[in-house]
Amino acid sequence: MHLTDLTATESFKSLQQHYADARTWQMRDLFSQDSQRFEHFSIETAGLLFDYSKNRVSQETMRMLVELARERGVEQLRDAMFAGEKINATENRSVLHTALRAPRTATLRVDGQDVTGDVHAVLDRIHTFTDQIRSGQWEGYSGRPITDIVNIGIGGSYLGPKMACQALRSFSHPRLSMHFVSNVDGHDLDALLQTVNPETTLFIIASKTFTTMETMMNAQSARSWFLKHASQAGLPRHFVAVSTNTEAVKAFGIDPNNMFPFWDWVGGRYSVWSAIGLPVALAIGCDQFRQFLDGAHAMDQHFRTAPLEKNMPILLAMLGVWYRNFFNAASVSIAPYHQDLAYFPGYLQQLEMESNGKGVAANGVRLDMPGCPVIWGDTGTNGQHAYFQMIHQGLDLIPVDFITALKPTHYLPGHHAALLANCFAQSEALMRGKTPEEVRRELQGSGMSAEQTEELVPHKTFPGNRPSNTIMMDQLNPSSLGALIALYEHKVLVQGAVWGVNSFDQWGVELGKVLAKTIQNEITDSVQPDRHDSSTNALIARAKAALQ
């Protein structure tokens, strides 16, 4: 169920009236008025705590936001997704990343296909292969076990596995080093190939069609590098594929038995749960990969069954709608206070902006309100010494999602207490700010003259009243990471329903791909570039001259 005119929705109109008062609220006052605000504005499920008390909302605000979600058909779209209906209308596809983490006992058929059976058949093959690599039973062409695994893919075939392998670094096999190559820029692959040994390196070529330009160019270059050191007969021991194109995989030299498939109802940015997650399974082992899937499944069950008023993905999503469509917040900053989540902001950039970064509704009508904000961020303490200045004192309202874990997976004393202190302090500082009177008292108490004090007051004043969420887990492990990713996946569906867009296609990436094929031919062949604008023609001519 996709609706077009968001501003015509009755609950949206009610929220506009409510916003006229809410925009003047001070969060300091909201906390003073309710000593149990944390208890009233937090929820816990699937191993995650979601604290949304530091937002410019009341219980009435949240009730109205939930009603907007209900009126925009969130429940119907959610249920249709889980049932396997073809909610990706522009590609006539189901959206079933949730089926990838369902237990073996689940039942779901789509177009006559036993989805659960197919998923677990592939998982069983991954399990067998993973055990062979991790145990050392699988040997390279010279009889040595694999030590380095290079995943060659791009987009969802790169961001998800790379993010998850880094996040679960503490759970990885000590012999295996994971590497990821995506960029068609040869500097990326060249730098890596100088550090690995062909005798002990396994390449995973991740491309559903086995035709993705960037991936296949990198794959062919890796293949050529390998064959400088080994014979063609050794290639099947060092290259496997995640694909559905059996003939192309065979032509490349990969044994079809070492091809791990996935399906059209798995979108790239939702595919880390599928065979695309093979690097993750290799790194942490299949038992822990199953925990990763189970954590996501727990969040799926919560999203599917919890009342909207107590539903974590819905509350997270609707707070985003509140700031985007009423406070005109153009971006959201993701601040993981955990170094192993360093790639999580980048992962969410693709998940959210490729899904909902659209100006046209699902029925082809231009949106009447802006949708997806810009998603950006970095690890927390690094961000504090970079862009947090703007978040605290700039003129733009930038909501922040703080993400952290109570317990570390390292044993260095003192570090984690300092990390958590910084995380909690930043969210408190954004909420409280510092008034001119507080600054004045502080400076006068330090012995500063009245004149100097007044000069500094405006510079050291923090407006505060700036919103943030805190998402906390006991420890970053496979289960909690799975739940965290699924939380944001479902946030995307909810916001897509509210804004009326199809969250599961990505036509915006196609135009540049088509033009790039033409321009590449013009750079490398004798074709003269004359079909473009003067700027593009001139750039092509210079590139052509430089590469001759």
N, C-alpha and C positions, 0 to 999 in steps of 0.2 A: 504494500500500500504506500504509494508515493503521492504526496500532495504538493501543489505548486506554491500558492500564495501564502507564505508564512504569516505575513502581517494581517491577513484576513481571518486568521484563526482566533476564535473567541478567547482562548486562554492566553494567547499572545497579547491581545488587546488589554486583558486584565493585568498582565505583567507590565505593560507599558505604564499603566496608571500606578501600579505598585512601585515601579522604578522611580517615579517622580519623588517619592519619599525616601526610598532605600538609598538613592545616590547620595543623600546627605548623612547617612548613618556613619558613626565612628565605631570601629571594631573595639576600641578600648571600652566604650560605653556598653557594647553588647556583652563583653566579658564581665564587666562590673555588675550588670543587671542579672546575670545568670551564672551563679557559682558552679553550676554543673554543665556549662556549655560544652565542654569536651565530651561528656557522656551523651549529651543530646545530639551532637553533631560528629559522631564517629561510628564506624561499623567495622566488624571483623569477620572475615570468612576466608577459607582456602589458604590459611596461613598468612594472610595479609591484614594489617590494620590500616584503615583509611580514616585519617583525621581531617575533616573539612571544617573544623570550627573557626579557623582563621580566614573566613570568607565574609563578604558583606551580604549576609543573608540572615533571615529569621526562619523560624519554623513555617511561617506562612509563605515565605519566599519559596522554600523547598516544596511545600505542598503545591504551589502554583506551577513550579517548574515540572514537577511530576505530572501534573494534569496536562501540561503542554505536550509532554512526551506521549501521554496516553491519547490525546486528541490527534497527534500526528501519526498514529498508527505504529508506534514502536513495538508494541506487543505482537501485533499481527505479523510485522516483518520478521521479528525474532522467531516466532513460531514457524513461519514459512521457511526460514533458513534451516532450522533444525529438521524440518520435515523433508528437506531435499527439493523444495519447489524452486523453479528457475527464476530466482529473484534478480539475477544478472540478466536483465531483459535485453540489453543491446547485443549480448553475445549468446543469448538463449542458453544460459548455463545455470546449474545449481551452484551453491556456495557452501562447500562442505568441509572446510578445514576442521570443524568441530568433530567430524566423523573420524579424522585421523588420530584422535586421542581417545576415542570411545573404547570401552573394554571389549574383549572378544565376544562377550555374551550379548552385546547390543545387536539389534536387528534394524537394518535400513536398506531398502531397495530403491534404486533410482533408475528409471527407464529399463527395468528388468535386471539391472546390475546389482549383485549382492555387494554393496559397498563395504560393509564391515568385513566380510570374508576376504575381499580383495586387499583391503588395507592390511589385515593381519597376515596374509600370505606374503606380502612384501616385507613386513616387519620381521617375519620369521627368516626370510632370506638375508635381511640386514643383520640379524642376530648371528646367523651362521658365519657370514663373512667377517663380521666384527670380531667374533671369537678367534677366528683364524689369524687375523692381523695382530690382535693384542697378545695372543699367546706365543707368537713367533712361528706358528705352524706355516703361515704363508711366507714364502721366501722370495726374494728377488732373483734375477737371472744368475747371480753369482753364488746363490745359496745363503745369503745374509738376510736377516729379518728386516722388515720395514722400520725405519726410524723417522722419516719425514713424510707428511701427507700434504699434498698441494691441491687445494680445491680451486678449480678454474670455472668461474661462473660470473654473472653480473646481476644487479638488481636483487630480487628476492633470492636468487641462487647464490648470493654472496653475503648480503647484509645480515640475514638471519643466522646462518651458520657461524659467521665470523663473530657476531655479537655474543651468541650463546657459548661458543668455545672459550672466548675471553672471560665471560661471566662465570663460567664453571671451571676456570683454570685450576682451582684448588682440588678438583675432583678428577683431573686428567691422568692418563697413563704416563708414568715417568719416562718411558722410552720414546714416546711419540711426540713429535713437534708438529703443530698444525700451522699451515700457511695458506693464505688466500690471495688470489690474483684475479682482478676484475678489469682493470683499466686497459683499454686497447693501446695506451701509451706503452711502448716497448720497454721504457725504463723500469716499469713495475716488474715485469717478468724477468728482465735481464738481471736486475739486482738480486732477485731470489735465486735464479739458477746458478749464480756464483757462490751460493752458500750451501747447496745441497749436493748429495752424492747420487748419481744415477743408479748405483747398485742398490740403494736402500730407500729410494723415493717412490711413493705411490701418487699418481695423479688421478683426481676425480674430475671428470669433465661433466659439468652440470648444465644441460640445455635440453629442454623438453623436446624440441624439434631437431636438435643437433644442427641447427642452421644459424643460431644467434651470432651475428657478425663478430662482436668483440670476443665472445667466448671461443668461437672456432678459430679465429686468428691466433689467439693465445695458445689454444690446444695444438694447432699445427706447428707452431714454433716450439712448443715443449716437446712435441713428438720428434721434430728434427734434431733438437738438442740431444734427446735420449738416443736416437739412432746413430749419433756420432760416437757413442760409447758402447753400444750394444747392437745385436742383430735384431732383425724383425721378429725372430722367434721369441725374443725376450719381452716384447712389447705387452702381451696380455698379462704378464705378471706385474706390470707397473702402471697400467691404465685401466680404469673402470669408468662406467658412464651412469649418470642419472638422466634418463631420457626415455622416449617412447618410439624413437625412430630406429628400429632394429637394423635396417639395411645400411643406414649411414654409420651406425656404430660398428657394424661388421667391416665396412669399407675402411674405416679408420684403423682397424686392427685390434679392436676390443672384442673379447669373447662375449657373445650375447648372454651367456650365463652370468656374466658380471655386469649386466645392465639392470639397473633398478628403476622401475617405472613409477610414474604418478599420473594424475588424471586431470582432465580439463576443468573439473570442478574444484581444483586447487589453484587459487591465484598465487602468483609468484611471491607477493609480500606476505602471504599467509602459509607458506610452504615449508617452514622449518620443521614442522611436525611430520612431514612426509619423507620420502627418500632423499630429498634435498638436505635433510638433517643428518645424512650419513656421516659427515665429518664430526658432528656432535656425538653420535653413537660410538664412533671410533675413539674419540677422545675420552669419554666418560664411561663407556661400556653400556651394554644393552639393559642391564638391570637399572642403572641410574637414568638411562634414556627413558625407560618406562615410567620412572618417577617424574621425570620432566613432563611426559604426556599426562600422567595422572594429576599433576598439579593444575594443568590447563583444564582437564576434564572437571575437576572440582569447581573451578570458576565457571565453566559452562553450566554445570548443574545449578549453581547459585543464580546465574543470570537467567536461567530458564524458569526457575521455580520461585525465587524470592519475591515478595511483594515489591512493587515499584518503589515504595517509600523506603525500603530497606535493601535496595538492590545496588550493589557497589558500582557496577559499570554504568548504570543509569544515572546515579547521583554524580559520578565523575563527569559524565558526558553533559548533563544538564547544567552543571556549574560552568562548563566551558561555553555552552550556549548563552548563559546569563551574561558572561563577560564579553563574548563576541558580539552579540546582537543587541545588547542594551548599554554596555559600557564602551562599546567600540574598541575593544582590545584586539589589536591586529596580530599579536603573537603570544605564544606561550613558551616559557622557558622550562626545560627539563633539567633538574639538578640532582643527579645521583651522587650521594655521599657514600660512594663505594667505588674504588678504582677499577674493580673488575667489571663494573657497568659502564665503562668508558665509552663503549660503542652504542649504548642504549639510546641516547638522544638521536644519533644518526639513523638508527633503526626505526625510531618513531617518525622521523622526517618522512621516510618512504611510506610507512604504514598509514599515516594520517593524511599527508599532503597528496600522495598519489591516489588515495581512496576518495577523499572529499574535496580536493583542491579543484573545484569545478565551478563554472559560472552558469551552467545549464542544468535544469532539473531533469529527472528521469524521463519525462514526457517531451523533452526537447524545448521547453519554454525557459527563457532567461530568468534566473533567480531574481527575486525582488529584494533580497537581503544578502549580505556577504556570508559565505560559509567558512570553510576551514581557515583558521589562522596559521601564521608561520610558526613552525615548530623548530626550536633551536635550543642549544645548551651545551654543557660540558660537565665534567666531574666538579663537585661542589666547591672544594677549597680552591681549585684553580679558577673557577668562575668568580669567586669572591675577590680575587686579585686582578680581575679583568673587567667584566661587564656588569658586575653587581652594582657598581657605582650608578649606572644608568637605571637599574631596576629600583634602587633606593631613592634616587634624587632627580631622575629625569622626569620629563613631562608626560611620557607615555605610561599608561597602566599596563603592566606585564605580569599576568598571573604566573606563579611558579609551582611546579610539582617537585617537592623534595622527596627523594627516595633513598631509604637507608635500611640497614640491618642492625639489630641489637648486638649480635655477636660476630666477631671477625672469624676468618679462617686462617689467620696467621697468629704467631705467638710473640710478637714484639710488644713489650709492656708499654702501656701509656698511650699508644697511638690511637686506639679505638675510642677511648674516652674523649680525647681531644677532637676526633672527627665528629662524634655525636654532639659534643658541645657546640661546635661550629654550626652543624646542621640546625639544631634547635634554636641557637641564638639568631641565626639569619631569619628564620620564620618569625620569631618573636619581634625582631627589629623591624621587619617589613610591616608587621601588624601594628606595633606600638608607635614606631617613629620616635622623634624627640622634638618637643615643642620649643619655641623660642624661649619661653620662661625657664624650661629645664636647662637649656644651653646656657642661658644667662647666669643661673645659679651656679652651674658647674664652673664656668670661667671665672666668676667672681670669687668662688671658693678657692681657686688656684692662685689668687693674688693678682690677677690681671687687672689693669686699669679699666675704668668705665669706658673710656674712649676705644681702647683696643677690643674690649668685650663687644661693644655695639658693632664694630667693624666685622667681627667674626660670626656674630649670631646668625645672619642669613646663610652663611656657608656651612655651618655645622647643624642647621635645623634639618630634620628628616620629617617629611610630611606624614609618613606612616599610612595606615589604613589601606595597605596594599595586600592583595589576597594571595594565599598560598594553600596548597594541600600538602599533607605529609603522608606518604605511603611507607609503611614500615613492616619488615618481616623479622622473624627471629634470627634467621641466618640466610644468607644467599646460598641456596642449594638447588638441585635440579627441580624439586617440587615447587619451591617458592618462585623460582624464575618462570616456570611454566604458568603459574597462576598470574604473575605480573604481566606477562606478554598477553595472555588471554583477556585480562582486564582491559588493556588498551585496545585489543582487537574489537571487543564488544562495545567499547566507547565509540569506535568508528561507526559501527552499525547504527547505534542510537542517534548520533549526530547526523549521519546521512539521512536517516528517516525524518528527523526534524527539518533539515534543510531541503529535503525532497530530492536528493541526488542519488544516483546509482553509485554506491561506494565500491563496486567490484569490477568496473572496467577502467581502462587507462588509455583512452584514445589520444590524450595529449602528448604521449611519448612518441607517436608514430611519425608525425610530419618531419621532424628532424632526421629520423632514421632514413626516410625515403630520399630526402635531399642529400644526405651524406653519401649514399651510394652513387648518385650522379656526380657529385663533386670529387669523390675518390677516383672515379674513372677519368675525370678531366685533369686531375693532378698527375696520375700515373701513366696515362695514354697520350696519344697525339691529338686528342680532341681539344679544340680551342674553346675556352670558357666564354661564351657570348650570350648565354640565355639568362644571366643573372643581372642584378643591379651592378652599378659601377664599383661599389665597394667590394662585393663578393668576387667579381671578375678580377679586380686588382689583387686581392689576397690570393686567389687561386694562381694567378700568373707568377706571383713572387714565390709561392710554395713550389710550383712546377720548376722554376729556375733553380731554386736552392737544392732540390732533390735529384736533379739530372746528373 
